């Protein structure tokens, strides 16, 4: 199932709790990021708040498959507040440009399933932007993820040269979303509007 959740309260949504748990397993347990963890279970930081939008792919019971966090850049956000040095000019600051961060795929998925969920999430992001009148996204990425983002077919522009920081080599980019974006992503083989349901399919 596909979920668009606004606001980050643990009390509101089962899918949010599952997402925060998955983020802890990926970003803290697997990648070793030094970031806040709540109750030794949930990865939540200062950018998870009332203005945050989450795009979440989950099983019918709420089990997390994949997710991303979206924030308008006219408020606090990761690139502008934590990594502004990755931008050659001033970081974006507009309600028409949002940031993608915390792109998270479940560690329980097989490689082929991970790609399906990944493609569905980026399709969700492009669709959400077109529905909401958002002209584009920005993001911070390490070099392997940076290369993946470039391969999705949508138009991308670097915001500055990649830099080696304490957490590794990172770059910042802007993703342009227009009415042509779905066709470009479809040509790249990543446009996947239908939700993915692995557990349901296995039980059928």
Secondary structure, 3 states (H helix, E strand, C coil): CEEEEECCCCCCCHHHHHHHHHHHHHHHHHCCCCCCEECCCEECCCCCCCCCEEEEEECCCCCEEEEEEEEECCCCCHHHHHCHHHCCCCCCCCCCEEEEEEEEECCCCCHHHHHHHHHHHHHHHHHHHHHHCCCEEEEEEEHHHHHHHHCCCCEEEECCCCEEECCEEEEEEEEECCCCHHHHHHHCCCCCCCCCCHHHHHHC
